[in-house]
Amino acid sequence: MLTGELELPETWWKSLHTDLETIAATPTERVAVRRQWIDRALPQHAGVPAPAEIDWATAHGDCHFANLTVSGPTLLDFEGFGLAPVGYDPALLYAYSLLAPRTAARIRAEFPILDSRAGHTALLVVAADLLQSASRGDHPELAQPLRSLVTSIAR
């Protein structure tokens, strides 16, 4: 979870885009987020129904600043790699940055997918996941910003 603002150069963002696009285009049968979990977790933890249709792509699966180096960037920790809703990696990076509003706004601007139907689905899935974790005591300070995010999308 990011708690302080980051100032990253354009080259960093360009490299991250390239890396995430390469990952998304990589064929795999691994699954990072299961449809059955989405169908159960969105109503239970985000209070919204699961979408009938979801677009899928390969994702890093754990894209947040603890798994990104400032130089490069270099993505670390690929154990969550697999299929996830399109936009999952930027959505996860965004959600984990909600307590650093300028950085979160930069992520939202860098990844316009987050303002699409697919991106909204990814944001809701990520919010449900992190709200489930918050209910167990992980990063409880993210709960309210995540609930606000869900409300803004579900309108």
C-alpha positions in Angstrom: 0.0 0.0 0.0 1.4 3.4 -1.0 1.2 6.1 1.6 3.4 8.7 0.2 3.4 10.4 -3.2 5.8 9.3 -5.9 7.3 11.4 -8.7 8.2 9.0 -11.5 9.7 10.0 -14.9 7.9 9.6 -18.2 10.4 6.8 -19.1 9.3 4.8 -16.0 5.6 5.0 -17.0 6.4 4.1 -20.6 8.4 1.1 -19.5 5.6 0.0 -17.2 3.1 0.2 -20.1 5.4 -1.9 -22.3 5.8 -4.5 -19.6 2.1 -4.8 -18.8 1.2 -4.9 -22.5 3.7 -7.7 -23.0 2.3 -9.6 -20.0 -1.3 -9.2 -21.2 -0.3 -10.6 -24.7 1.3 -13.7 -23.2 -0.8 -16.8 -23.6 -1.3 -18.8 -20.4 -3.7 -21.3 -18.9 -2.8 -20.1 -15.4 -5.6 -18.3 -13.6 -4.9 -15.3 -11.3 -8.6 -14.5 -10.5 -11.3 -17.2 -10.7 -14.8 -16.4 -12.1 -16.4 -18.3 -9.3 -14.6 -16.1 -6.8 -15.8 -12.9 -8.6 -19.4 -14.1 -8.6 -19.3 -14.7 -4.9 -17.0 -11.8 -3.7 -18.4 -8.9 -5.6 -21.8 -9.1 -3.9 -20.3 -10.2 -0.6 -17.5 -7.7 -0.2 -18.3 -4.8 -2.6 -22.1 -5.0 -2.4 -22.5 -5.1 -6.2 -23.5 -7.9 -8.5 -20.9 -9.6 -10.6 -21.0 -8.6 -14.3 -22.5 -11.1 -16.7 -19.6 -10.7 -19.1 -15.9 -10.3 -18.3 -13.1 -9.7 -20.7 -9.9 -11.6 -19.7 -6.2 -11.1 -20.3 -3.0 -12.3 -18.7 -2.0 -10.3 -15.7 1.0 -10.0 -13.4 -1.6 -10.5 -10.7 0.1 -8.6 -7.9 1.0 -5.3 -9.4 1.6 -2.7 -6.7 4.5 -0.6 -5.7 6.0 -3.2 -3.3 6.5 -5.3 -6.5 7.9 -2.5 -8.7 11.3 -1.0 -8.5 11.6 2.7 -8.9 14.5 2.3 -11.3 13.4 0.7 -14.5 10.7 -0.3 -13.4 11.3 -4.0 -12.8 8.2 -6.1 -11.9 8.9 -8.5 -9.1 7.0 -11.5 -7.7 5.3 -13.3 -10.5 3.6 -16.0 -8.4 0.2 -14.5 -9.0 0.6 -14.5 -12.8 -2.4 -15.7 -14.8 -5.7 -14.8 -16.4 -7.6 -11.9 -14.8 -10.1 -9.3 -15.9 -8.7 -6.9 -18.5 -7.2 -3.9 -16.7 -6.6 -5.9 -13.5 -2.9 -4.9 -13.1 -3.5 -1.1 -13.4 -6.6 -1.4 -11.2 -4.6 -3.1 -8.5 -1.8 -0.5 -8.8 -4.5 2.2 -8.6 -6.3 0.8 -5.6 -3.2 0.3 -3.6 -2.3 3.9 -4.2 -5.6 5.5 -3.1 -4.0 7.0 0.0 -1.5 8.9 -2.2 -4.1 10.9 -4.3 -1.7 12.5 -6.7 0.0 9.2 -7.6 -3.4 7.5 -7.8 -4.6 10.3 -10.2 -1.5 9.8 -12.3 -2.2 6.0 -12.5 -5.7 6.8 -13.6 -4.5 9.2 -16.3 -1.8 6.7 -17.5 -4.3 3.9 -17.9 -7.5 5.1 -19.5 -8.6 1.4 -19.5 -9.7 2.1 -15.9 -12.5 4.4 -17.2 -13.9 1.8 -19.6 -16.5 -1.0 -18.9 -13.6 -3.5 -18.7 -11.7 -1.3 -16.4 -14.6 -0.7 -14.1 -15.0 -4.5 -13.8 -11.3 -4.8 -12.9 -11.6 -2.0 -10.3 -14.7 -3.7 -8.7 -12.9 -7.0 -8.6 -9.8 -5.4 -7.0 -11.9 -3.5 -4.6 -13.8 -6.7 -3.5 -10.4 -8.4 -3.0 -8.9 -5.7 -0.9 -12.1 -5.2 1.0 -12.1 -8.9 1.8 -8.5 -8.5 3.0 -9.4 -5.4 5.0 -12.2 -7.4 6.8 -9.4 -9.7 8.0 -7.3 -6.8 9.3 -5.0 -6.1 6.3 -4.8 -2.5 5.3 -8.0 -1.4 7.1 -7.2 2.2 6.2 -8.0 1.4 2.5 -11.5 0.2 3.3 -13.2 3.6 3.1 -11.5 4.8 -0.1 -12.3 1.4 -1.7 -16.0 1.7 -0.7 -16.0 5.2 -2.2 -14.5 3.8 -5.4 -17.1 1.1 -5.6 -19.9 3.7 -5.1 -18.5 5.9 -7.8 -18.4 3.0 -10.3 -21.7 1.4 -9.4 -23.7 4.5 -9.9 
